[in-house]
């Protein structure tokens, strides 16, 4: 099946109306299928395919999930000049990571399109280096910042160079 045929089939399924149709799967089941934590069982797949209303809800949850911020990546771009590293930015321009003495400060760019949504949610944020070690973790304050002590013995430029010259800012998940 071509991409166009798949899109047309999806549009037909979503547009279809059946008298007496109702939601046959709850949001928890649909979200678990979307995030891969629990695949749909055969009976659930059949129920989903037989209920255009449930298919529309599944599509809505999928669109909502795609729209939600899932994380940002950044790269240590400058060659080592010997000067202390002062700031790193994510590729999407959403975050800046500042290094001030023994402190590390994560700052949300207030002009970024997703900033109001993130500030309203006050999410718990985690910053990881290229090896996966936690650089900073905490909740955004009202100004869109989170700060803590620099957790490594090596200075920031040296540390990031040793660990792939990359970093990630991501939502901190419970238990992770």
N, C-alpha and C positions, 0 to 999 in steps of 0.2 A: 504494500500500500504506500502510495507517495505521501509526502507531507501535505500537499493540497487535499488529497482524499481524506487524510486523517482529520484535518481542520474542518472540512465539510461535514464529515460524520459527527464530529464533536458538536458542531453548531446545530445539526439536526436533532441530536439527543437532547441538548439543552432547550431547544425551542419546542420540543414535543410536549403536549398536554394530554393528561389522562384523567378522566372523570374519577373523582374519589381518591386521587393520589394523595399520599401523605409522606412525611419523612419516616423512612424505615430504619435508618441508622442514626444514632446520636452523634453529636459533634466530637465526643471523646474518641469514638471508634474511627471517625473520618480523619481526625487529626493524627491519631496513631498510625493510620495507613499513610498519610502524607509524610510524616517524619521518619517512617520506616521502622518504628519501634514495634509495630505489630501488623503484619500483612493481613489483608482481608481474607476471611475463610471463604470457601466456595459458595456457601449459602449467602454470605454477606455480599459477595461480588454479584451474585444473581439478583439479590434484592436491590442493589445499587443500580444495576443495568435495567431493572424493571420499573424504576421509579424516577421519572424525569425531575420531580421536585427534589429528591435526594441528590441526584446528579447535579442540579443547579446549586444546591447547598455545598456539595463537595467542591465544585468549581469556585464558589465564593471563598471558601476556606483556603483553597490553593492560591487564589489571587491575593488574599489577605496575607498569607504566609510569604509570598514572593515580595510583597510590598514592605514587609517588616524588615528592619535592619538586622542583618545576620552577622555583621562583622566588617572590619576594614583592615587592609594590609598596608604596610609601609616598608620602605627600603632605605638603608643607610646609603646615600648617594655620593657623598663627597669622599675624595681620597683623604687619607689621614694626613693632615697638615701639621699635626702636633698640637694644635689648639684644642682645648676642651670642647666636647660636643655640647651644644647649648639647646638645640631643638631638632626634633624629627617630625615629619608630617606624614599622614597616611596618603596613599595614592588618590583616594577619593576626596581629599581635602576636608574631611569631616573632623579630624582630630589632629592635635599637636601634642607632642610629648616634650616637655621642657625639663632640663636638668639644671638645678640650682643648688650648688654645693652638694650636700648629702641627701637632697630631696629630689624626687621625681614627681612631676605634675602633669596630669593628663587634662587637656582642655578641649572642649567641644567648640567648634567654630560656630558662633551664634548666627552667622549669615548663611550657613549651610541649609539646604532645603529640608533635611530631616531633623534639624536642631530642635524646633518646637515640639515635635513628637517625642524625641528622646528626653528633652527637659521635663515634659509633662509626666512621662513615665518614671523618671528618676531611677533608671535601671542600675543594677549592680554590674560593674564593668570589670573586665580582666584584661591586662596587657601581658602578652607573652613574647619571649624572644624567639629566634629561629629554631631553637632546640626545644621549645615548648615550656621552658621555665617561666614562672610567674614573675614579672617585673613589678606589677602593681595590681592591686585589687581593691575595689571599694564601690561606694554608691556615689553617683554624681550629686553634687550639691546644687543649690538653686542657681548658681552662676555657671553650671555646666563643667565643673572641675572636680577632680579627685586627686588626692596627693598622698604620698607616703615616703618612707625612707628608701634610698637606693639600696637594693638588697644584695648586691654583689661586691666582692672585694675589688675587682678590676673597675676602672672608670668606664662610663657608658660607651664611648667610641671603641675602646679595646674589647669590651664585652660583646657588643653587637658584631664587630668584625669576626670574632671567634665563633659566633653562633649564627652564621649564614648572612649577616648584614641585613636581616629582615626582622620585622616585628608585626604583631597582630593585636588589634583592639577588638574585643568580642564581648557579647553578653555573657556574664558569668552564670552558668547553669548550676542549680542546686546539686550538690554532691560531686561536682567536677572541679 
